Amino acid sequence: MKQVTPYKIVLMFSLLMTYSVTASVQDCELPLSLVGSRILIGINGMHAPTSAKAFNLQALTFTETQIQDMNMTTGETSRGTYSYNRLSSGIGLLDVKLTQGPEQSIYREVLVCKTALIGKFIFSQTQGMIKPDIRQDSGTYIIQTHISQ
C-alpha cells in the first residue's frame, strides 16, 4: 500500500483551503455530469470522531461510468461504479458501489453547493469494508472540472 506522507496531507489541505477561499462566488449550481471531474472531500470528524473516515481527505475521480476513490490520508484506492443525478441546481445525489479485493462499499452522498465549486456533503453508507459499515459522515467538497485522466 502506498503511504501518503504528512507533507502531502498538509499540501492537500492547503489546496482545499486555497480552492475554498479563491472559488468565485456565483450562482450555486452543481454540474449536470461528473465525467472528467474530481471531487476533493474533507471529512468532518467533530461529530463522529470514532468514524473510520473521520478527518480524512478523499479524491473521487470520475469517468463515464467508473469512479476511483483515493484516500489521501492513507493512499488506499478503491474503484467501482457510480450514478449521479442533479436533483435541482444546488442539490446532487451520488450513488456509489466500490470494491477493494472481495469487499464492497455501497454509499450515497448528497451534495449541496455553496458556490459553483464548493459545498457540503452528507455521506450515508449501507455496506462497507471498514466497521462500522453502516454509518454517516459529513464534510466539505471542492469540484475540479476538466481534469486530465
Residue frames as qw, qx, qy, qz and C-alpha x, y, z in Angstrom:
[[0.000, 0.889, 0.457, 0.000, 0.00, 0.00, 0.00],
 [0.392, 0.505, -0.012, 0.769, 1.29, 3.44, -0.96],
 [0.383, -0.589, -0.451, 0.551, 1.89, 5.70, 2.05],
 [0.142, 0.841, 0.192, 0.486, 0.97, 9.34, 1.92],
 [0.494, 0.008, -0.400, 0.772, 3.45, 11.48, 3.82],
 [0.153, -0.722, -0.464, 0.490, 2.37, 14.16, 6.30],
 [0.127, -0.352, 0.270, 0.887, 3.82, 16.69, 3.82],
 [0.084, -0.211, -0.742, -0.631, 1.33, 15.55, 1.16],
 [0.203, -0.645, -0.729, 0.110, -1.54, 15.72, 3.65],
 [0.175, -0.637, -0.176, 0.730, -0.62, 19.30, 4.58],
 [0.055, -0.161, 0.511, 0.843, -0.27, 20.17, 0.89],
 [0.119, -0.415, -0.820, -0.375, -3.68, 18.67, 0.11],
 [0.201, -0.715, -0.563, 0.362, -5.29, 20.54, 2.99],
 [0.156, -0.488, 0.098, 0.853, -3.65, 23.77, 1.80],
 [0.024, -0.079, -0.680, -0.729, -5.06, 23.19, -1.68],
 [0.164, -0.597, -0.784, -0.056, -8.52, 22.56, -0.23],
 [0.199, -0.710, -0.328, 0.591, -8.33, 25.82, 1.69],
 [0.128, -0.303, 0.359, 0.873, -6.98, 27.74, -1.32],
 [0.075, -0.303, -0.770, -0.556, -9.78, 26.48, -3.56],
 [0.202, -0.677, -0.683, 0.186, -12.32, 27.32, -0.84],
 [0.191, -0.659, -0.136, 0.715, -11.06, 30.87, -0.45],
 [0.048, -0.346, 0.443, 0.826, -10.49, 31.62, -4.14],
 [0.192, 0.418, 0.853, 0.248, -13.62, 30.00, -5.56],
 [0.100, -0.129, -0.163, -0.973, -15.57, 32.75, -7.25],
 [0.270, 0.357, 0.708, -0.546, -18.93, 33.38, -5.69],
 [0.299, 0.055, -0.514, -0.802, -21.54, 32.89, -8.36],
 [0.784, -0.121, -0.057, -0.607, -24.91, 31.26, -8.64],
 [0.444, -0.307, 0.823, -0.176, -24.89, 27.98, -6.80],
 [0.841, 0.341, -0.106, -0.407, -25.22, 25.34, -9.49],
 [0.649, -0.305, 0.684, 0.132, -23.86, 21.80, -9.47],
 [0.148, 0.355, -0.704, -0.597, -22.69, 20.29, -12.77],
 [0.829, 0.144, -0.077, -0.535, -25.09, 18.18, -14.82],
 [0.953, 0.149, -0.249, 0.087, -22.38, 15.48, -15.14],
 [0.554, -0.745, 0.350, 0.125, -19.27, 14.47, -13.18],
 [0.894, 0.283, 0.168, 0.304, -17.49, 12.88, -16.18],
 [0.565, 0.520, -0.098, 0.634, -13.91, 14.18, -16.34],
 [0.262, -0.801, 0.146, -0.519, -14.15, 15.75, -12.87],
 [0.528, -0.008, -0.704, 0.475, -12.56, 15.20, -9.49],
 [0.470, -0.771, -0.132, -0.409, -14.22, 15.90, -6.17],
 [0.375, 0.249, -0.646, 0.616, -11.90, 16.57, -3.24],
 [0.592, -0.647, -0.304, -0.372, -13.64, 15.97, 0.06],
 [0.125, 0.355, -0.663, 0.647, -12.61, 16.75, 3.60],
 [0.590, -0.431, -0.663, -0.160, -14.47, 14.56, 6.08],
 [0.310, -0.643, 0.264, -0.648, -15.55, 16.25, 9.28],
 [0.574, -0.043, -0.788, 0.218, -14.65, 14.22, 12.35],
 [0.114, -0.276, 0.428, -0.853, -16.01, 16.52, 15.02],
 [0.715, -0.169, 0.049, -0.676, -19.48, 14.95, 15.25],
 [0.992, -0.062, 0.036, -0.106, -18.23, 11.35, 14.96],
 [0.001, 0.796, -0.605, -0.027, -14.50, 11.18, 15.83],
 [0.592, -0.228, 0.773, -0.027, -14.67, 7.37, 16.01],
 [0.783, 0.564, 0.100, -0.244, -15.79, 7.12, 12.37],
 [0.838, -0.027, 0.354, 0.415, -13.35, 5.15, 10.24],
 [0.503, 0.534, 0.273, 0.623, -13.01, 8.12, 7.85],
 [0.255, -0.931, -0.204, 0.166, -13.03, 10.98, 10.39],
 [0.207, -0.848, 0.255, 0.415, -10.70, 13.83, 9.38],
 [0.643, 0.018, 0.600, 0.476, -9.66, 12.06, 6.15],
 [0.280, 0.614, -0.246, -0.696, -9.17, 13.68, 2.77],
 [0.670, 0.242, 0.694, 0.107, -10.56, 11.82, -0.26],
 [0.172, 0.448, -0.429, -0.765, -10.20, 12.35, -4.01],
 [0.646, 0.369, 0.653, -0.142, -13.05, 11.00, -6.14],
 [0.043, 0.416, -0.544, -0.728, -12.25, 10.85, -9.87],
 [0.658, 0.409, 0.509, -0.376, -14.96, 10.19, -12.47],
 [0.057, -0.119, 0.740, 0.659, -15.04, 8.71, -15.97],
 [0.459, -0.129, -0.478, -0.738, -18.19, 7.91, -17.97],
 [0.798, -0.343, -0.367, -0.333, -19.24, 5.03, -15.68],
 [0.784, -0.119, -0.455, 0.405, -16.34, 4.46, -13.28],
 [0.288, -0.908, 0.130, -0.274, -15.21, 6.13, -10.07],
 [0.688, 0.140, -0.503, 0.504, -11.85, 5.97, -8.33],
 [0.489, -0.843, -0.049, -0.221, -11.80, 6.82, -4.63],
 [0.642, 0.277, -0.448, 0.557, -8.34, 7.61, -3.22],
 [0.569, -0.786, -0.203, 0.130, -7.89, 8.16, 0.48],
 [0.372, 0.785, -0.244, 0.430, -5.32, 10.98, 0.52],
 [0.497, -0.723, 0.388, -0.282, -4.51, 10.23, 4.16],
 [0.779, -0.286, 0.558, 0.014, -3.56, 6.54, 3.70],
 [0.098, 0.479, -0.690, -0.534, -3.04, 6.24, -0.06],
 [0.405, 0.192, 0.893, -0.042, -5.60, 3.42, -0.36],
 [0.328, 0.235, -0.378, -0.833, -7.52, 3.34, -3.64],
 [0.465, 0.294, 0.815, -0.180, -10.86, 1.72, -4.46],
 [0.170, 0.119, -0.531, -0.822, -12.68, 1.58, -7.79],
 [0.286, 0.376, 0.849, -0.237, -16.25, 1.00, -8.76],
 [0.071, 0.487, 0.614, 0.617, -19.34, 2.30, -10.47],
 [0.002, -0.353, -0.413, 0.840, -21.50, 5.32, -9.78],
 [0.111, 0.663, 0.591, 0.446, -24.57, 7.18, -10.82],
 [0.168, -0.255, -0.232, 0.924, -25.04, 10.92, -10.39],
 [0.030, 0.699, 0.625, 0.347, -28.25, 12.91, -10.59],
 [0.063, 0.064, -0.187, 0.978, -28.62, 16.63, -10.14],
 [0.034, -0.556, -0.814, 0.165, -31.94, 16.88, -8.31],
 [0.090, 0.963, 0.247, -0.065, -32.05, 20.68, -8.53],
 [0.433, 0.805, -0.221, 0.339, -29.49, 23.34, -9.41],
 [0.104, -0.724, 0.528, -0.430, -27.98, 23.20, -5.91],
 [0.703, -0.305, 0.577, -0.283, -28.54, 19.57, -4.83],
 [0.581, 0.413, -0.653, -0.255, -26.94, 16.44, -6.31],
 [0.868, -0.268, 0.341, -0.243, -27.17, 12.77, -5.47],
 [0.357, 0.570, -0.736, -0.079, -24.18, 10.45, -5.94],
 [0.929, -0.196, 0.220, -0.225, -24.72, 6.68, -5.56],
 [0.252, 0.671, -0.698, -0.013, -21.52, 4.59, -5.43],
 [0.980, -0.172, 0.096, -0.037, -20.52, 0.91, -5.34],
 [0.148, 0.782, -0.603, 0.045, -16.80, 0.44, -4.66],
 [0.988, -0.109, -0.097, 0.043, -14.75, -2.73, -4.48],
 [0.023, 0.758, -0.632, 0.158, -11.40, -3.38, -2.89],
 [0.015, -0.200, 0.976, -0.082, -10.49, -7.05, -3.17],
 [0.187, -0.352, -0.903, -0.161, -13.51, -9.16, -2.16],
 [0.074, -0.519, -0.557, 0.644, -15.04, -6.32, -0.11],
 [0.104, 0.552, 0.501, 0.659, -17.67, -3.89, -1.34],
 [0.046, -0.367, -0.406, 0.836, -18.84, -0.48, -0.11],
 [0.041, 0.608, 0.632, 0.479, -22.21, 0.94, -1.05],
 [0.194, -0.500, -0.384, 0.751, -22.94, 4.55, -0.20],
 [0.193, 0.798, 0.445, 0.358, -24.80, 7.69, -1.18],
 [0.324, -0.256, -0.161, 0.897, -23.60, 11.27, -0.96],
 [0.127, 0.886, 0.443, 0.055, -25.95, 14.23, -1.01],
 [0.455, 0.031, 0.058, 0.888, -24.10, 17.27, -2.36],
 [0.010, -0.914, -0.396, 0.088, -25.34, 20.75, -1.50],
 [0.560, 0.373, 0.038, 0.739, -23.47, 23.59, -3.18],
 [0.268, -0.733, -0.227, 0.582, -22.39, 26.86, -1.64],
 [0.193, 0.687, -0.331, -0.618, -20.83, 28.14, -4.88],
 [0.802, 0.453, -0.265, -0.287, -20.35, 26.52, -8.27],
 [0.546, 0.470, -0.670, 0.179, -17.19, 24.79, -6.95],
 [0.150, 0.169, -0.810, 0.540, -17.59, 24.19, -3.21],
 [0.641, -0.387, -0.195, -0.634, -20.23, 22.95, -0.83],
 [0.435, -0.338, 0.720, -0.423, -21.18, 20.47, 1.88],
 [0.607, 0.067, -0.713, -0.345, -21.99, 16.78, 1.64],
 [0.690, -0.307, 0.490, -0.435, -23.67, 14.10, 3.71],
 [0.366, 0.315, -0.862, -0.153, -22.28, 10.56, 3.29],
 [0.772, -0.170, 0.363, -0.494, -24.57, 7.61, 4.11],
 [0.261, 0.358, -0.882, -0.158, -23.09, 4.11, 3.84],
 [0.853, -0.129, 0.052, -0.503, -25.28, 1.00, 3.87],
 [0.983, -0.048, 0.058, 0.165, -22.49, -1.58, 3.39],
 [0.139, 0.917, -0.367, 0.065, -18.77, -1.16, 3.83],
 [0.755, 0.320, -0.501, 0.278, -15.28, -2.54, 4.05],
 [0.238, 0.243, -0.583, 0.738, -14.46, -0.90, 7.39],
 [0.415, -0.606, -0.677, 0.040, -16.55, -1.37, 10.54],
 [0.473, 0.407, 0.674, -0.394, -18.86, 0.18, 11.48],
 [0.256, 0.098, 0.699, 0.660, -20.00, -0.41, 7.94],
 [0.042, -0.755, -0.569, -0.324, -23.35, 1.35, 8.33],
 [0.379, -0.514, -0.236, 0.732, -22.56, 4.98, 9.13],
 [0.271, 0.900, 0.266, 0.216, -22.87, 8.62, 8.19],
 [0.508, -0.304, 0.010, 0.806, -20.26, 11.33, 7.77],
 [0.270, 0.924, 0.271, 0.024, -20.34, 14.87, 6.50],
 [0.549, -0.381, 0.180, 0.722, -17.89, 17.48, 5.34],
 [0.223, 0.800, -0.098, -0.549, -16.84, 19.92, 2.66],
 [0.761, 0.236, 0.492, 0.350, -16.19, 19.27, -1.03],
 [0.084, 0.695, -0.295, -0.651, -14.48, 21.03, -3.91],
 [0.812, 0.431, 0.391, 0.037, -15.21, 20.10, -7.53],
 [0.164, -0.542, 0.530, 0.631, -12.36, 20.24, -10.04],
 [0.757, 0.536, 0.288, -0.237, -13.74, 20.08, -13.57],
 [0.678, 0.713, -0.177, 0.003, -12.00, 19.09, -16.81],
 [0.487, -0.660, 0.563, 0.107, -9.09, 17.21, -15.25],
 [0.474, 0.487, -0.696, -0.233, -6.68, 15.06, -17.23],
 [0.941, -0.206, 0.064, -0.259, -7.43, 11.38, -16.75]]
